[in-house]
Amino acid sequence: MTYLTWRRELVNAAIDQMLASIDPARGPFDDGGIRFNLMTQHLSRSLPALEIVAAADDILTAHRGFCEGRGCEVAQALRTCLSLPAEKQGLERRLVLDRQLVEHNALCRDASLLLVWDGGRGGPIEELSASRLGERFPCGSAEARWTTQEFAALMQVRALQCRRTRVAMEILAEDPSTSPSAGTVVLVFPAGTGSRPWAASVAVSLCSDDEPGSEPPTLEAHQAMRVLAD
């Protein structure tokens, strides 16, 4: 067995083990991505991230790019999660450059306003309404880069972040010596036809009831859309 074949078989075996441990009636990410994260950590002990990505690409290529079935879903999520570092650095730079917009979004408490960064355009982060987002990046069709379920999960995460912001402001009002943070989420569409989006949770520090803190917005986590509801 060649190294390349061994690499693919190792990733395939890890995916099979993960799928064998879940309830057949549920999807591979219905536990919030816990088993997926464990599998990723286990694989990372044996292969570098880029090797895992290459193996996932091999698996998807074997299906001629047509992702069908739970194994392909997991392989695609692996590829997305482990391919993020360069884009993550780009988003971190944009958070600083577009700081005012990001802070406004985190503090506005309107869950229907979403931050989107289109890596294909390479421009600034945009603030779009849910309806505008659906028009710009349709979901649910065979050619779509994401699904209606993922759109719904994104809205849930945004609503949770709005509640987090309200709580943070209440904490700060009661005790100005504390350092709570507001939160929002940025949806990233990578450059490249067909590349799946990923989402990043962002923290915005507070220094008073209505002013953002001196620290720029920072990434807290980034996730493949299949694991977005975690």
Secondary structure as UniProt FT lines:
FT   HELIX           3..20
FT   TURN            24..25
FT   TURN            28..31
FT   HELIX           34..44
FT   TURN            45..46
FT   HELIX           49..62
FT   TURN            63..65
FT   HELIX           70..82
FT   HELIX           85..97
FT   HELIX           99..108
FT   TURN            111..112
FT   STRAND          113..118
FT   TURN            119..122
FT   STRAND          126..129
FT   HELIX           130..136
FT   TURN            142..143
FT   HELIX           148..174
FT   TURN            176..177
FT   STRAND          181..189
FT   TURN            193..194
FT   STRAND          198..206
FT   STRAND          218..224
FT   HELIX           225..227
FT   TURN            228..229
//
